[in-house]
Amino acid sequence: MKLPVFVLTQSNKLESHTLSVVFLLIAALFLSITSGILAAYGNLYLLIALLGVYGALFVLIVPPSWVVWMIFFSAFLITGPSAYFVRFTQIQWLTVLISAALFLPVIFNLLRSRKNILSTQFSVNLFLPAAFIFLAILSSIINQSQLGDFVNASRHYLFMWPLMLVLALGLIQAETVARLWKALLIVAALQLPMALYQYFYVARQDARMSPWDAVIGTFQGNIEGGGDSAAMAMMLIIAMLTSIALWREQNLKFGWMIWIVLTGIATMVLAEVKAMVMLLPVPIAIYYRKELVKKPIETVVVMIGVFLLVGGILTAYKDIHYDASATQVNSAYDSIINAITPNPGEDSAHVGRVTLLVNWWNSNIVHGEVHSAVFGHGIGAVHSSKIQRGKIASLYEYKIAKTTSVILLWEMGILGHLIFLMILLFGAKASADAAKAEYIPSIHRVLLRVGAISLILLVITLPYSNFHLFSIPTQFLMMLMLGQALYWSNFIKSTNASKLLYK
């Protein structure tokens, strides 16, 4: 007697489910016994390795969206305050290692779908990130970099890219990506209460030269030495632009948009981030560029308002920050001039960004160091930590890893800097092109436009700050924008291919 097909199917499913449960129980028993044995030895390295195994299994078992949310909350709300208040800076390693573990579900997804990552439609767009990672490793090998330098710098160069792959390959739903952007707006609003505390209870009671450095919101930093205020300001600009863009497309209420903009501006006033304030007109001008012909009067009014806002904030810095500190800077103008004027006096503890570029030029191009100029000295060469200093950092009395351009030029050379620049530019173009597709949901087209503009802002700030590499929240945003651009670009290619197939 033959059983019905559906009975056989249900029987096979039940048997498969039972085998899976038995396998998990056996694996859990094995890990429990192994954990007990390793714990009995009390070896720190063995315990760390065991935690790594547990972490990898956790990332494989839970949905990728859970892991992405964990990284989001850790990057924006946990890592910074932990370092700021209790000096627990090691937690940033946990954040980037969780991101690195996302490479496991990416590999399993590709194996399960029987796809070769090199043959997918992402191959062209993934070539540049792959080339960047390859060059980072190759440069360190040919320069025989110290293992400590490489390990210390690996969290800045290597571990966040799997997050981009998870987004690009669609391992989390597009709706989750939209929720991440909306959660960013909440994070932006939370910066103001933190900045108020840092300004009135930390900065105002500090007698150092630039006490405003203590105002960094929930971003990474030191209560005594400052931190990622520029990265916080970049996030606020992106959040304000996002709120305006969502409101214009009726995806966000007017009251929420106003609240995000006002809290963002107030936080930037408290933090003293003059360069980022001067950057405010750029995203607004790019976003309103199409309105210039259609609504010229409205556009001119908006831009005049933005420029007046910038001027007002820079003027307010004198009363809020400079007059109340021991610094010799009298205005935002003086501070900007000091930053862009080359300073040959290398004994200064506050060497400007232009001087750092001039120093790299003199040390590599002028002296004919072609190999170092093209390929750099290996990642970690300009990094400094509590344990050791990189081989280039040890040659200078002052900190040279102040901007991403300087870091990349020293560590990966002109070639590495060019590849990183192309990643951002190609990502911006892919995001802008995808935003033009009418069959993509409206909210995602808005987020793609915001992503394109934000990636351009990251390009502009390469010679200004090091948050592209040193700030985990900024790296999260960068991977979010690159990942969504690649995902929707592939979606468009697949849709167009299907249309041609059925013609």
C-alpha positions in Angstrom: 0.0 0.0 0.0 1.4 3.3 -1.0 1.3 6.3 1.3 0.0 9.6 -0.1 2.7 12.0 -1.3 2.0 14.5 1.4 2.3 11.9 4.1 5.8 11.0 2.8 6.7 14.6 2.6 5.6 15.3 6.2 7.4 12.1 7.3 10.6 13.3 5.6 10.3 16.8 7.2 9.7 15.3 10.6 12.7 13.0 10.3 14.9 15.9 9.1 13.7 18.1 12.0 14.4 15.3 14.5 17.9 14.8 13.1 18.6 18.6 13.3 17.4 18.7 17.0 19.6 15.6 17.8 22.6 17.2 16.1 22.1 20.5 18.0 21.9 18.6 21.3 25.0 16.6 20.6 26.9 19.8 19.5 25.7 21.6 22.7 26.8 18.6 24.9 30.2 18.6 23.1 30.7 22.3 23.6 29.7 22.1 27.2 32.2 19.4 28.0 34.9 21.2 26.0 34.1 24.5 27.9 34.4 22.7 31.2 37.8 21.3 30.3 39.2 24.6 29.0 37.8 26.5 32.0 39.6 24.0 34.3 42.9 24.9 32.8 42.3 28.6 33.4 44.2 29.6 30.2 43.1 33.1 29.1 43.9 32.5 25.4 41.9 29.3 25.4 39.0 31.0 26.9 39.1 33.8 24.4 39.2 31.2 21.6 36.2 29.5 23.2 34.3 32.8 23.3 35.1 33.2 19.7 33.6 29.8 18.8 30.5 30.7 20.8 30.2 34.0 19.0 30.6 32.4 15.6 27.9 29.9 16.4 25.6 32.6 17.7 26.0 34.6 14.5 25.3 31.5 12.4 22.2 30.5 14.4 20.4 33.8 14.8 19.0 35.8 11.8 21.6 38.2 10.3 19.2 41.1 11.0 19.6 40.5 14.7 23.4 40.7 14.4 23.1 43.9 12.4 20.9 45.5 15.1 23.4 44.4 17.7 26.2 46.1 15.8 24.1 49.2 15.4 23.3 49.6 19.1 26.8 48.7 20.1 28.4 51.2 17.7 26.1 54.2 18.4 25.0 53.7 22.0 27.3 51.4 23.9 30.9 51.6 22.7 31.2 55.4 23.1 29.8 55.8 26.6 31.7 52.8 27.8 35.0 54.3 26.8 34.0 57.8 27.9 32.8 57.1 31.4 34.5 53.9 32.5 37.4 53.8 29.9 36.4 50.4 28.7 37.8 50.9 25.2 38.2 47.2 24.5 34.5 46.8 23.8 35.1 48.3 20.3 36.9 45.1 19.4 33.7 43.1 20.3 31.7 45.3 17.9 34.0 44.9 14.9 34.5 41.2 15.6 30.8 40.6 15.5 30.8 42.4 12.2 33.6 40.2 11.0 31.6 37.1 12.0 28.9 38.2 9.5 31.2 36.7 6.9 30.1 33.3 8.0 26.4 33.7 7.1 27.5 35.3 3.8 29.6 32.2 2.9 26.9 29.8 4.0 24.3 31.7 2.0 26.4 31.6 -1.2 27.1 27.9 -0.7 23.4 27.1 -0.1 22.4 29.0 -3.2 25.3 27.4 -5.1 26.6 30.8 -6.2 30.2 31.8 -6.7 30.7 35.3 -5.3 33.1 36.1 -8.2 30.4 35.2 -10.7 27.6 37.3 -9.2 26.4 40.6 -10.6 28.1 42.2 -7.7 31.6 41.3 -9.1 32.3 44.8 -10.5 31.1 46.7 -7.5 32.8 44.3 -5.1 36.1 44.4 -7.0 37.2 47.7 -5.4 36.6 46.7 -1.7 38.3 43.4 -2.4 41.2 45.2 -4.0 41.4 47.6 -1.0 41.5 44.6 1.5 44.0 42.8 -0.7 46.3 45.8 -0.9 46.1 46.4 2.9 47.3 42.9 3.5 49.9 43.0 0.7 51.4 46.3 1.8 51.9 44.9 5.3 53.5 41.8 4.0 56.0 43.4 1.6 56.9 46.0 4.3 57.3 43.3 6.9 55.0 45.2 9.3 55.0 44.2 12.9 52.3 41.7 13.9 51.1 44.1 16.6 50.7 46.9 14.2 48.8 44.7 11.7 46.5 43.3 14.4 45.8 46.8 15.9 44.9 48.3 12.5 42.9 45.3 11.3 39.8 46.5 13.1 40.0 49.8 11.0 40.6 48.2 7.7 39.2 44.7 7.5 36.4 43.8 9.9 33.4 46.0 8.8 33.2 44.9 5.2 31.1 41.8 5.9 28.4 44.1 7.1 28.3 45.6 3.6 28.1 42.1 2.0 25.1 41.2 4.2 23.2 44.2 3.1 24.3 43.9 -0.6 23.3 40.3 -0.9 19.9 40.9 0.7 20.4 38.7 3.8 18.3 41.2 5.7 15.0 42.6 4.4 14.8 46.0 2.8 12.3 47.0 5.5 14.9 46.4 8.1 17.3 48.7 6.3 14.6 51.5 6.4 14.1 50.9 10.1 17.9 51.3 10.6 17.7 54.7 9.0 14.8 55.7 11.2 16.6 54.4 14.3 19.5 56.7 13.3 17.2 59.6 13.7 16.5 58.6 17.3 20.2 58.2 17.9 20.7 61.7 16.5 18.1 63.2 18.9 19.8 61.4 21.8 23.0 63.3 21.2 21.6 66.5 22.6 21.0 65.4 26.2 24.5 63.7 26.3 26.1 66.9 24.8 24.4 69.1 27.4 25.8 67.0 30.2 29.3 67.0 28.6 29.2 70.7 28.0 28.0 71.9 31.4 29.4 69.2 33.7 32.6 68.3 31.9 33.8 71.0 29.5 32.8 74.0 31.6 34.7 72.7 34.6 37.8 71.8 32.5 40.8 74.1 32.4 42.6 72.6 29.4 43.3 74.5 26.2 40.2 73.2 24.3 37.7 71.9 26.8 35.0 71.6 24.1 36.7 68.5 22.9 34.9 66.7 25.7 31.5 67.2 23.9 31.2 64.1 21.7 27.7 62.7 22.5 27.6 58.9 22.5 30.6 58.6 20.3 34.0 57.1 21.1 36.3 59.3 23.2 38.0 60.1 26.5 36.5 62.3 29.1 39.9 63.9 29.6 41.2 64.0 26.1 38.3 64.4 23.7 37.1 62.1 21.0 35.0 61.7 17.8 33.2 65.0 17.8 33.7 65.3 14.0 32.2 61.8 13.5 29.2 62.8 15.7 28.7 65.9 13.6 28.9 63.9 10.4 26.2 61.6 11.7 24.1 64.6 12.7 24.3 66.1 9.2 23.3 62.8 7.6 20.4 62.4 10.1 19.2 65.9 9.5 19.4 65.4 5.7 17.5 62.1 6.1 14.8 63.7 8.2 14.3 66.5 5.6 14.3 64.0 2.7 11.8 61.7 4.4 9.5 64.6 5.4 9.5 65.9 1.8 8.3 62.5 0.6 5.7 62.3 3.4 7.5 59.4 5.1 8.1 61.4 8.3 5.9 63.8 10.2 6.8 67.5 10.2 7.2 67.7 14.0 9.8 64.9 14.0 11.7 66.5 11.2 11.9 69.8 13.0 12.9 68.1 16.3 15.8 66.2 14.5 17.0 69.3 12.8 16.8 71.5 16.0 18.5 69.0 18.2 21.2 68.4 15.6 22.0 72.0 15.3 22.0 72.5 19.1 24.4 69.6 19.5 26.8 71.0 16.9 26.8 74.4 18.7 27.8 72.7 21.9 30.4 70.5 20.3 32.5 73.1 18.4 32.8 71.4 15.0 33.4 74.3 12.8 34.5 72.4 9.7 31.4 70.2 9.8 29.3 73.3 10.3 30.8 74.9 7.2 29.9 71.6 5.4 26.1 72.1 6.1 25.3 74.0 2.9 26.8 71.2 0.8 24.2 68.4 1.3 21.4 70.9 1.2 22.7 72.4 -2.1 23.1 68.9 -3.6 19.7 67.8 -2.5 18.0 70.9 -3.8 19.9 71.1 -7.1 17.0 70.0 -9.2 14.7 72.6 -7.5 17.0 75.4 -8.7 15.2 75.6 -12.1 11.8 74.5 -10.9 11.6 76.6 -7.8 14.5 79.2 -7.9 13.0 81.5 -5.3 12.4 78.8 -2.8 15.9 77.4 -3.4 17.6 80.8 -2.9 15.7 81.4 0.3 16.7 78.0 1.7 20.3 78.5 0.8 20.4 82.0 2.3 18.9 80.6 5.4 21.5 77.8 5.6 24.4 80.2 5.1 23.0 82.5 7.8 22.7 79.5 10.1 26.4 78.6 9.4 27.5 82.2 10.1 25.5 82.3 13.3 26.9 79.1 14.7 30.5 80.1 13.9 29.9 83.5 15.5 28.4 81.8 18.6 31.5 79.7 19.0 33.3 82.8 20.2 31.0 83.4 23.1 30.3 79.7 23.9 33.8 78.3 23.6 36.7 80.5 22.8 36.2 83.3 25.3 35.6 80.8 28.1 38.8 78.8 27.5 42.6 79.3 27.8 43.2 78.9 24.1 44.8 81.7 22.1 42.2 81.3 19.3 39.8 84.3 19.3 37.4 83.2 16.7 36.4 80.4 14.3 38.1 82.2 11.5 41.5 82.1 13.4 41.0 78.4 14.1 40.4 77.7 10.4 43.4 79.8 9.3 45.6 77.9 11.7 44.4 74.6 10.5 45.0 75.3 6.8 48.3 77.2 7.1 51.4 74.9 6.7 53.4 75.0 9.9 57.1 74.0 9.4 57.6 73.9 13.2 57.3 70.2 13.7 57.8 70.4 17.5 54.3 71.7 17.9 51.8 69.4 19.6 49.0 70.7 17.3 50.4 70.4 13.8 47.8 71.3 11.2 46.3 68.9 8.6 48.0 70.7 5.7 51.3 70.4 7.4 50.8 66.6 7.8 50.2 66.3 4.1 53.3 68.4 3.4 55.4 66.2 5.7 54.2 63.1 3.8 55.1 64.7 0.5 58.5 65.7 1.6 59.3 62.3 3.1 58.1 60.2 0.2 57.8 62.1 -3.1 60.6 64.7 -2.6 63.0 62.0 -1.3 62.2 59.7 -4.2 60.7 56.9 -2.1 58.6 55.6 -5.0 57.8 52.2 -3.4 56.5 53.8 -0.2 54.7 56.6 -2.1 52.7 54.1 -4.2 52.2 51.2 -1.8 52.7 52.8 1.7 54.4 51.3 4.7 51.8 48.8 5.7 48.7 49.2 7.9 49.3 50.2 11.4 52.4 52.2 10.6 51.0 55.5 11.8 48.8 54.0 14.6 49.5 54.5 18.3 48.1 52.4 21.1 48.7 51.9 24.8 51.0 49.0 24.0 53.1 50.2 21.1 53.5 52.8 18.3 53.8 52.1 14.6 57.1 52.4 12.9 56.1 55.8 11.2 54.3 57.1 14.3 57.4 56.5 16.4 59.4 58.9 14.2 57.3 61.9 15.1 56.7 63.6 18.5 53.2 64.5 17.6 50.1 62.5 16.3 50.1 62.1 12.6 47.0 59.9 12.2 44.6 62.9 12.2 43.0 62.5 8.8 42.1 59.5 6.6 44.1 60.9 3.7 47.3 61.1 5.7 46.7 57.6 7.2 46.0 56.0 3.8 48.9 57.8 2.1 51.4 56.6 4.8 50.1 53.1 5.2 48.7 52.2 1.8 50.2 54.8 -0.5 48.7 56.7 -3.4 47.2 53.5 -4.8 45.4 52.6 -1.5 44.1 56.1 -1.2 42.9 56.1 -4.8 41.0 52.8 -4.3 39.3 54.0 -1.2 38.3 57.2 -2.9 36.9 55.2 -5.8 34.9 53.0 -3.5 33.1 56.1 -2.1 32.6 57.7 -5.5 31.4 54.6 -7.3 29.1 53.8 -4.3 27.7 57.3 -4.6 27.1 56.9 -8.3 25.4 53.5 -7.9 23.2 54.9 -5.1 22.2 57.9 -7.2 21.5 55.8 -10.3 19.4 53.3 -8.3 17.3 56.2 -6.8 16.1 57.0 -10.3 14.3 53.7 -10.7 10.6 54.3 -10.4 9.7 50.7 -9.5 11.8 50.9 -6.3 9.6 51.8 -3.3 9.5 55.5 -2.6 11.1 55.4 0.9 14.1 53.4 -0.5 14.6 55.9 -3.3 14.8 58.6 -0.7 17.3 56.7 1.3 19.4 56.0 -1.8 19.5 59.7 -2.6 20.5 60.4 1.0 23.2 57.7 0.8 24.6 59.2 -2.4 24.9 62.6 -0.9 26.4 61.3 2.3 29.0 59.3 0.5 30.0 62.5 -1.3 30.4 64.1 2.1 32.7 61.3 3.2 34.8 62.0 0.1 35.0 65.7 0.9 36.1 65.0 4.5 38.9 62.6 3.7 41.6 65.3 4.2 39.8 66.6 7.3 39.2 63.8 9.8 40.0 60.2 10.4 36.5 59.0 11.2 36.3 57.0 8.0 38.7 54.5 9.6 38.7 55.2 13.3 35.0 55.7 14.0 32.9 52.5 14.2 29.6 54.4 13.8 30.9 56.2 10.7 32.0 52.9 9.3 28.6 51.4 10.0 27.0 54.2 8.1 29.4 53.9 5.2 28.7 50.1 5.0 25.0 50.7 5.2 25.1 53.2 2.3 27.4 51.1 0.2 25.4 47.9 0.9 22.0 49.4 0.1 23.4 50.9 -3.1 24.8 47.5 -4.2 21.5 45.7 -3.3 19.2 47.9 -5.3 21.7 48.1 -8.2 21.5 44.3 -8.4 17.8 44.5 -8.0 17.6 46.8 -11.0 19.8 44.6 -13.1 17.7 41.5 -12.3 14.5 43.3 -13.1 15.8 44.6 -16.4 17.1 41.2 -17.3 13.7 39.7 -16.5 11.9 42.3 -18.7 14.3 41.4 -21.6 13.7 37.7 -21.1 9.9 38.0 -21.3 9.8 40.4 -24.3 
